[in-house]
């Protein structure tokens, strides 16, 4: 497919008012210039979605389901091409990118199935004077804002349930990785989505334009994945018109290794939990809490596994750790490591920014005290700080000592002990004896300042539905 770089509004590819360069972080080279939208084009996207909404909401769920199924089939057939594009603009390895495409496509298949299964309720009232009828209706025009770390999956995880519910959408992608989002929008177009149902914009002035859109009464819902800092701003912006908001925000995931854990399995899980996507994932293990009795063995084996990774351009054969999405993001990682070392961290591996044009940072292992400042930040890179603990209660307290609560990992050979620990951890998702837990069929989301609402699973479609109660006289 020819690479598209334009806006998509009301079923048409539209030249923007300006342009934005998209760079390859592995090489520093320009990939393409994409169109950016001015105020009139952002308004036009809302108008298109608003005008298309009544017909799409009334479209039989089977028809919506078949379109999503077709999108899944197209995306699966083009997986290699999409993965190459993801690797080029994001920096991740081709292997990680292929995994993301498979994961992303599955949201189309899952919500194709959910589109025809939205449940309702019909029952007698306790007083016996009426029937209680509960139904669900699409909430309306939805603004979808996605991040750079999973440019395909974060788009499909929002588009899939929105369209399944009967909503129309406006997609705004991250400026670092818009080409993947454009490809997915084109897939939706080729799958048969009617004009106006899916629109794509890249505002020239992101903050001001998003604020303007959120104060347009035709917009009824905002779904955002990104930082907690930006999420707080969106919550405040949404208050004026009382918009529905679904927010998947930051994380600071603890990886807890209890003293009865199978260390070899814990290391395998740690490599997946930490190094999937090069550590640039909100679900990435960010703080490693290891029981003192097994800390030396875990640290030695984990450091060896990290040292064995091949760092290279994501499209290079055998690459296991690619570049960060930009030099700016790479430098943030380096600054966190440097400040951690200044505060007493011991470098077991890595910790030095390599020379060259690419935005690379090496796999890094640190041993730190429990008050080291790096433990307060979501590193979003291939850095693993290890802290030791004495008791399960101490591990739980350390794991919970954060404003975030997206995901946590627990390793133990005693399932009862592991579940007891999982229930005490303040997180929306817990992985026991495994390094990945995300699944399109499961509810994804966190507690505390890691967000509001859930994506995926049976709950995902309800973020785009309103509940309506009808009392029927009998």
KENUPA-880810 format. One record per residue (C-alpha): residue in one letter; x, y, z. Coordinates in steps of 0.25 Angstrom, whole numbers, always signed. Layout:
R  residuo      x      y      z
R        A      X      Y      Z
...
This chain:
R  residuo      x      y      z
R        X     +0     +0     +0
R        X     +5    +14     -3
R        X     +8    +22    +10
R        X     -2    +32    +13
R        X     +1    +45    +20
R        X    -12    +53    +19
R        X    -24    +56    +29
R        X    -36    +47    +28
R        X    -49    +55    +29
R        X    -63    +50    +25
R        X    -58    +39    +17
R        X    -48    +47     +9
R        X    -33    +49    +10
R        X    -30    +63    +12
R        X    -18    +72    +11
R        X    -15    +79    +24
R        X    -12    +94    +26
R        X     +2    +90    +31
R        X    +12    +79    +32
R        X    +19    +71    +42
R        X    +32    +63    +40
R        X    +32    +48    +44
R        X    +46    +43    +48
R        X    +53    +29    +49
R        X    +59    +29    +63
R        X    +68    +18    +59
R        X    +75    +26    +49
R        X    +71    +40    +50
R        X    +66    +41    +36
R        X    +53    +47    +31
R        X    +42    +36    +28
R        X    +31    +46    +23
R        X    +24    +59    +25
R        X     +9    +57    +30
R        X     -2    +68    +29
R        X     -6    +76    +41
R        X    -20    +81    +43
R        X    -24    +95    +46
R        X    -36   +100    +54
R        X    -46    +99    +42
R        X    -42    +84    +39
R        X    -43    +80    +54
R        X    -57    +86    +54
R        X    -60    +79    +41
R        X    -56    +66    +47
R        X    -66    +68    +58
R        X    -77    +72    +48
R        X    -74    +59    +40
R        X    -75    +50    +52
R        X    -87    +57    +57
R        X    -95    +56    +44
R        X    -91    +42    +42
R        X    -95    +38    +56
R        X   -110    +36    +55
R        X   -109    +26    +43
R        X    -97    +18    +49
R        X   -104    +17    +63
R        X   -116    +11    +56
R        X   -107     +2    +47
R        X   -110    -13    +51
R        X   -100    -18    +60
R        X    -97    -30    +51
R        X    -93    -20    +40
R        X    -84    -13    +49
R        X    -78    -26    +54
R        X    -75    -30    +39
R        X    -68    -18    +37
R        X    -59    -20    +49
R        X    -57    -34    +45
R        X    -52    -29    +31
R        X    -43    -19    +37
R        X    -37    -31    +46
R        X    -35    -39    +33
R        X    -28    -27    +25
R        X    -19    -24    +37
R        X    -15    -38    +39
R        X    -12    -40    +24
R        X     -3    -27    +24
R        X     +4    -30    +38
R        X    +18    -30    +32
R        X    +16    -17    +25
R        X    +10    -10    +37
R        X    +21    -16    +47
R        X    +32    -10    +38
R        X    +25     +3    +38
R        X    +23     +3    +54
R        X    +38     -1    +55
R        X    +42    +11    +46
R        X    +35    +22    +53
R        X    +35    +16    +67
R        X    +49    +10    +68
R        X    +44     -4    +74
R        X    +49    -17    +68
R        X    +42    -24    +57
R        X    +39    -35    +66
R        X    +32    -26    +76
R        X    +25    -19    +65
R        X    +19    -32    +59
R        X    +14    -35    +73
R        X     +8    -22    +74
R        X     +1    -24    +61
R        X     -5    -37    +65
R        X    -10    -31    +78
R        X    -16    -19    +71
R        X    -23    -27    +61
R        X    -29    -36    +72
R        X    -37    -24    +77
R        X    -44    -23    +64
R        X    -48    -38    +65
R        X    -52    -37    +79
R        X    -61    -25    +78
R        X    -66    -31    +65
R        X    -72    -42    +74
R        X    -76    -32    +85
R        X    -84    -23    +75
R        X    -95    -33    +75
R        X    -95    -37    +89
R        X    -98    -25    +97
R        X   -107    -29   +108
R        X   -119    -23   +114
R        X   -129    -26   +125
R        X   -144    -28   +127
R        X   -150    -31   +140
R        X   -162    -28   +150
R        X   -160    -17   +160
R        X   -160    -21   +174
R        X   -173    -13   +177
R        X   -180    -21   +165
R        X   -185     -8   +159
R        X   -176     -8   +146
R        X   -166    -15   +137
R        X   -152    -10   +138
R        X   -146    -10   +124
R        X   -131     -6   +123
R        X   -124     -4   +110
R        X   -111     +2   +105
R        X   -109    +13    +94
R        X    -97    +18    +88
R        X    -92    +31    +95
R        X    -89    +39    +82
R        X    -77    +46    +76
R        X    -64    +41    +83
R        X    -50    +47    +82
R        X    -39    +36    +83
R        X    -25    +41    +87
R        X    -14    +31    +86
R        X     +1    +30    +90
R        X    +14    +27    +83
R        X    +18    +14    +90
R        X     +7     +5    +84
R        X     +2    +13    +72
R        X     -6     +1    +66
R        X    -11     -5    +78
R        X    -15     +7    +85
R        X    -23    +12    +73
R        X    -30     -2    +71
R        X    -33     -3    +86
R        X    -42    +10    +85
R        X    -47     +9    +70
R        X    -52     -5    +72
R        X    -61     -3    +84
R        X    -66    +10    +79
R        X    -70     +5    +66
R        X    -76     -7    +72
R        X    -85     +1    +81
R        X    -90    +10    +70
R        X    -81    +22    +72
R        X    -74    +31    +62
R        X    -60    +35    +65
R        X    -49    +45    +63
R        X    -35    +39    +64
R        X    -23    +48    +69
R        X    -10    +40    +69
R        X     +4    +44    +75
R        X    +12    +53    +67
R        X    +24    +43    +68
R        X    +16    +31    +61
R        X     +4    +36    +53
R        X     +7    +28    +40
R        X     +3    +15    +47
R        X    -10    +21    +51
R        X    -13    +26    +37
R        X    -10    +12    +32
R        X    -21     +7    +42
R        X    -31    +18    +38
R        X    -29    +14    +23
R        X    -31     -1    +27
R        X    -45     +4    +33
R        X    -48    +11    +20
R        X    -45     -1    +12
R        X    -53    -10    +21
R        X    -65     -2    +18
R        X    -67     +8    +29
R        X    -77    +19    +24
R        X    -72    +33    +22
R        X    -71    +41    +35
R        X    -71    +29    +44
R        X    -56    +29    +46
R        X    -48    +42    +44
R        X    -33    +45    +46
R        X    -27    +59    +50
R        X    -13    +64    +55
R        X    -16    +78    +61
R        X     -5    +88    +58
R        X     -6    +93    +73
R        X    -10    +81    +80
R        X    -14    +86    +94
R        X    -22    +98    +89
R        X    -29    +90    +78
R        X    -33    +78    +88
R        X    -38    +88    +98
R        X    -47    +95    +87
R        X    -52    +81    +83
R        X    -55    +77    +97
R        X    -63    +90    +98
R        X    -72    +86    +86
R        X    -85    +81    +91
R        X    -86    +71    +79
R        X    -74    +63    +86
R        X    -79    +54    +97
R        X    -67    +45   +100
R        X    -52    +45   +101
R        X    -43    +33   +102
R        X    -29    +36   +105
R        X    -16    +27   +107
R        X     -4    +35   +112
R        X     +2    +41   +124
R        X     -5    +44   +137
R        X     +0    +59   +136
R        X     -8    +60   +123
R        X    -20    +52   +128
R        X    -22    +62   +140
R        X    -23    +73   +130
R        X    -33    +66   +121
R        X    -41    +63   +134
R        X    -42    +78   +137
R        X    -45    +81   +122
R        X    -56    +71   +122
R        X    -63    +77   +134
R        X    -69    +89   +127
R        X    -78    +80   +118
R        X    -78    +68   +127
R        X    -72    +59   +117
R        X    -70    +44   +119
R        X    -55    +41   +120
R        X    -48    +28   +119
R        X    -33    +30   +123
R        X    -22    +20   +123
R        X    -11    +27   +130
R        X     +3    +25   +135
R        X     +8    +13   +143
R        X    +20     +9   +152
R        X    +18     -6   +153
R        X    +25    -14   +164
R        X    +31    -27   +161
R        X    +31    -35   +174
R        X    +39    -48   +175
R        X    +36    -55   +188
R        X    +46    -64   +195
R        X    +40    -77   +190
R        X    +39    -73   +175
R        X    +45    -81   +164
R        X    +56    -72   +161
R        X    +59    -77   +146
R        X    +44    -74   +143
R        X    +44    -61   +150
R        X    +56    -56   +142
R        X    +48    -61   +129
R        X    +36    -53   +133
R        X    +44    -41   +137
R        X    +51    -41   +123
R        X    +37    -40   +117
R        X    +31    -31   +127
R        X    +42    -21   +126
R        X    +47    -22   +112
R        X    +35    -24   +104
R        X    +35    -12    +95
R        X    +48     -8   +100
R        X    +42     -4   +114
R        X    +33     +7   +107
R        X    +20     +1   +112
R        X    +11     +6   +124
R        X    +11     -9   +128
R        X    +26    -10   +128
R        X    +32    -15   +141
R        X    +38     -2   +147
R        X    +42     -6   +161
R        X    +48    -20   +165
R        X    +45    -24   +179
R        X    +53    -37   +182
R        X    +54    -45   +195
R        X    +68    -44   +201
R        X    +69    -59   +202
R        X    +68    -60   +187
R        X    +73    -46   +183
R        X    +87    -50   +179
R        X    +83    -61   +170
R        X    +72    -53   +163
R        X    +81    -41   +161
R        X    +92    -50   +155
R        X    +83    -57   +146
R        X    +75    -45   +142
R        X    +87    -37   +139
R        X    +93    -48   +130
R        X    +80    -49   +122
R        X    +79    -34   +120
R        X    +94    -34   +116
R        X    +91    -44   +105
R        X    +81    -35    +98
R        X    +85    -30    +84
R        X    +83    -15    +83
R        X    +82    -10    +69
R        X    +72     -4    +58
R        X    +59    -10    +60
R        X    +59    -15    +46
R        X    +73    -22    +47
R        X    +73    -37    +47
R        X    +74    -42    +62
R        X    +71    -28    +68
R        X    +65    -30    +82
R        X    +66    -16    +87
R        X    +63     -5    +78
R        X    +63    +11    +79
R        X    +55    +20    +88
R        X    +44    +27    +80
R        X    +53    +40    +80
R        X    +66    +45    +85
R        X    +58    +54    +95
R        X    +51    +41   +101
R        X    +65    +34   +101
R        X    +71    +46   +109
R        X    +60    +45   +119
R        X    +64    +31   +122
R        X    +79    +35   +123
R        X    +75    +46   +133
R        X    +67    +37   +142
R        X    +79    +27   +142
R        X    +89    +38   +145
R        X    +81    +44   +156
R        X    +79    +30   +162
R        X    +94    +27   +162
R        X    +97    +41   +168
R        X    +87    +36   +180
R        X    +95    +23   +182
R        X    +90    +13   +172
R        X   +100     +3   +168
R        X   +101     +0   +153
R        X   +101    -15   +150
R        X   +100    -13   +135
R        X    +99     -2   +125
R        X    +96    +12   +130
R        X   +104    +19   +119
R        X    +98    +26   +107
R        X   +104    +21    +94
R        X   +110    +30    +83
R        X   +103    +32    +70
R        X    +91    +38    +63
R        X    +81    +27    +68
R        X    +73    +29    +80
R        X    +78    +16    +87
R        X    +80    +13   +102
R        X    +86     +0   +107
R        X    +79    -10   +116
R        X    +82     -5   +130
R        X    +82    -12   +143
R        X    +83     -4   +156
R        X    +83     -9   +171
R        X    +77     +3   +179
R        X    +72     +6   +193
R        X    +57     +7   +195
R        X    +57    +22   +195
R        X    +65    +24   +182
R        X    +58    +35   +174
R        X    +57    +26   +161
R        X    +46    +18   +168
R        X    +37    +30   +168
R        X    +37    +31   +153
R        X    +32    +23   +141
R        X    +45    +20   +134
R        X    +39    +16   +120
R        X    +52    +10   +116
R        X    +61     -3   +118
R        X    +65     +1   +132
R        X    +62     -9   +144
R        X    +65     -4   +158
R        X    +65    -15   +169
R        X    +62    -14   +183
R        X    +63    -24   +194
R        X    +52    -27   +205
R        X    +51    -36   +217
R        X    +36    -39   +219
R        X    +24    -40   +210
R        X    +18    -29   +217
R        X    +29    -20   +214
R        X    +29    -24   +200
R        X    +14    -20   +199
R        X    +16     -7   +206
R        X    +28     -3   +196
R        X    +20     -8   +184
R        X     +8     +1   +189
R        X    +16    +13   +192
R        X    +12    +20   +179
R        X     +1    +29   +173
R        X     +0    +19   +162
R        X     -7     +6   +162
R        X     -8     +0   +148
R        X     -1    -14   +148
R        X     +7    -22   +158
R        X    +15    -35   +156
R        X    +16    -46   +167
R        X    +25    -58   +167
R        X    +23    -70   +177
R        X    +23    -85   +177
R        X    +11    -84   +187
R        X     -1    -80   +179
R        X     -9    -77   +192
R        X     +2    -68   +196
R        X     +3    -61   +183
R        X    -12    -59   +182
R        X    -12    -53   +196
R        X     -1    -44   +192
R        X     -8    -40   +179
R        X    -21    -37   +187
R        X    -13    -27   +196
R        X     -6    -20   +184
R        X    -13     -7   +179
R        X    -14     -9   +165
R        X    -24    -11   +154
R        X    -17    -23   +148
R        X     -8    -34   +155
R        X     +1    -44   +147
R        X     +4    -57   +156
R        X    +16    -65   +151
R        X    +15    -58   +137
R        X    +22    -46   +130
R        X    +10    -42   +122
R        X     -5    -41   +125
R        X    -11    -32   +115
R        X    -22    -38   +106
R        X    -32    -33    +98
R        X    -42    -42   +105
R        X    -39    -36   +118
R        X    -42    -23   +125
R        X    -30    -14   +124
R        X    -28     -2   +134
R        X    -23     +3   +147
R        X    -27     +9   +160
R        X    -22    +22   +168
R        X    -16    +31   +158
R        X    -14    +21   +147
R        X    -27    +24   +141
R        X    -42    +23   +140
R        X    -50    +12   +133
R        X    -46     -1   +126
R        X    -42     -5   +112
R        X    -44    -18   +106
R        X    -52    -30   +111
R        X    -67    -29   +113
R        X    -65    -16   +120
R        X    -58     -9   +108
R        X    -71     -6   +100
R        X    -78     +0   +112
R        X    -68    +12   +112
R        X    -76    +16    +99
R        X    -90    +13   +103
R        X   -100    +20   +112
R        X   -110    +12   +121
R        X   -124    +15   +119
R        X   -135    +11   +128
R        X   -150    +10   +123
R        X   -161     +7   +133
R        X   -173     +0   +126
R        X   -187     +1   +132
R        X   -194    -12   +134
